[in-house]
Every structure is written in C-alpha cells, then in structure tokens.
Amino acid sequence: MKTTNEKNKRIIGNIVGEYFDFTFFSCNFVPVKLSIIIPVYRVEATLDRCLHSVVSQNFRDFELILVDDGSPDNCPQMCEEWALRDKRIKVIHKENGGLSDARNAGLDLARGEFVTFVDSDDFLTPETYEQTMPLAGRADIVEYPFFWHYGAKDQRVCHLDNCTYDDAADYWLRGNAYEHTYACNKLFRRTLFENVRFPVGKVFEDVWTLPQLLRKVQRVVTCDKGLYYYCDNRQGITAQAGGKELAMLLEAHQQILATWCDDRYYMHVLNIQLDVSRLTGTAPVLPKRRVNPLKRGLTATQSIKAILLRSFGIKGLCKINKKMHRS
C-alpha cells in the first residue's frame, strides 16, 4: 500500500512530466561558460568550415547557437544536421531580418557567462578559446588577434599587445579600438548586453554597439593569443558600402566623438566624412577640430590633411578631396 507522500510524489511527477520536457530543461538551463552565436544566411560554401573550426575548439564548455536568418538555400538543413552531430548546438529558424536581428535572436537565447560571435564565412584556430577564456575571469571584454581580409591580396594579421585597460576611453583611443570594433574577435561578459542590442536596419553594426558596451565595463583585456580569420568577401555589405552606408558609419562615430576624442581619432573620422561628402554630395556634418599636424602618431597623410584643415576648413577640404578623386 502506497503512503500519502508516495501518492503525492507520483501525482506531482505526472503533472510535471506532462507539461515540462526534462530533456529540454536539462540542456537549456545548465550553465555554460561561453555562448557562441553564428548568424547563417546563404553560406553553403563556407558553413561547414566555420562550424568545424568551432566544434573542434580545445575549449569545450560552450553552447553554439546557429541562427538561420531565413536562408533560402540548403543552410537550414545543414544547421539541423550539425545539431544532430553535437548536442552543444542549438538552431533558431527565423524570417530574414539581417545580421543585427539574427545576433539579437541569439542573444535572447544565450545563457553563457560570456558571449561571442562568429560570422559563418569565417573560422578560428582550434586553440583560440582555450587561450582567451582564462583571461575572461579578470575582464568584461577580451580581444584577441585577427587575420584581416584573409584570402585577399591585402590580407594581414592584426596583432594585439597584452594590455589591460581600466578606462574605456583609454582602450578606445590609446588602444585604437575604433579601428577594430569587430564583435567577432572579442569575448563579452553577457550581462553587458542587458538593455543593449545590435541596431536593426543599420550597417557597421559593431561601431554602433561596442561603445555602448564599453560604457558599462570595468576592464578590457587585449592579448596576443588566439586568431580569428576574417575572410575576404568582396560581395559583403561592408565591402560594397556606398555613400548611404558610410553616412551610417559617420553617424555612429559622431555619437562617440562627443565623449571620447583625440587628434588621431578625429582624423580617422575625418576620412569617413570626406568619403561621405564625395559620394553623396552632402555638406559635411563633422564639427571642426584644430588638429596639430606635428602630433605624434599621425601618419604623413594625416599631417597633410591637418594642415589643409587648418587652412581651408572642413568644407574646403571636402571640395579639394572631391576634385582630387575626379582627376
């Protein structure tokens, strides 16, 4: 004869078993150290290479979230096949919304202490997360080296020094973070993304997002270990960017200039302004800054532009730039 407690346990067990999937619960609520989010769209030729480089990482404590962004090819099926092969893989199928929207969908599901992003036409060396994750214990963001435009004539490895930044402005300016705002070669403490998401409908989404995250950090660490292969894609949005897209990039940087700015960063943004004015014919919106042409760290070209800026102002410099590109 069953006791009252045994009957109650059986009844509760039936109720819970009817309404809850214990397999789903155990797979989705066990903590992991790292969530890896990969948006997938029209990448049949490169998806297997990308995913193999991730699942083969020496570091094992991660979940891999594949976000099928309404891909019209065989990618959705490829994602499901990979999920059957590795229990760490989860697949989201959604209507096409662009890169930012896909990343945001992955963030909504992510449960790792840290989160990172991989583009599905890129890949990593197998020791990357094994070498970089130990640094995450003493930082909110960890950045590691990347192979820029891998496969192109101008390919090069962007090396980073082993540095610790306890001030976000120092990282942005002295660390030249504005030159490599990419989300894919960084590990982020996931709580940084509370109330922060990638901007849907805008290109150069990383430039919009990284400064928002930096305003919440206590420490950023850069290292010389690991390597992310940022593969050349001449058909990609960034490579095909025109005046409209560069205007979005300029807008993103303008929001930062009001808080963090020095002569080198200003000259970096000035180049974007020159391209926007040349391609769109619009008047410059970048505020004028008196830049010292002899400032240490400026390139020869930047020093010449600084002299012209002093002499002719931004409008005059934009006109000179436009004429030079016509000739």
Buried (B, 14 or more C-beta within 10 A) or exposed (E): EEEEEEEEEEEEEEEEEEEEEEEEEEEEEEEBBBBBBBBBBBBBEBBEBBBEBBBEBEBEBBBBBBBBBBBEBEBBEBBBBBBEEEEBBBBBBEEEBBBBBBBBBBBEBBBBBBBBBBBBBBBBBBBBBBBBBEBBEEBBBBBBBBBBBBEEEEBEEBEBEEBBBEBBBBBBBBBBBBEBBBBBBBBBBBEBBEEBBBBBEBBBBBBBBBBBBBEBBEBBBBBEBBBBBBBBBEEBEEEEBEBEBBBBBBBBBBEBBEEBBBBBBBBBBBEBBBBBBBBEEEEBEBEBBEBEBEBEEBEEEBBEBBEBBBEEEBEEBBBBBBEEEEE
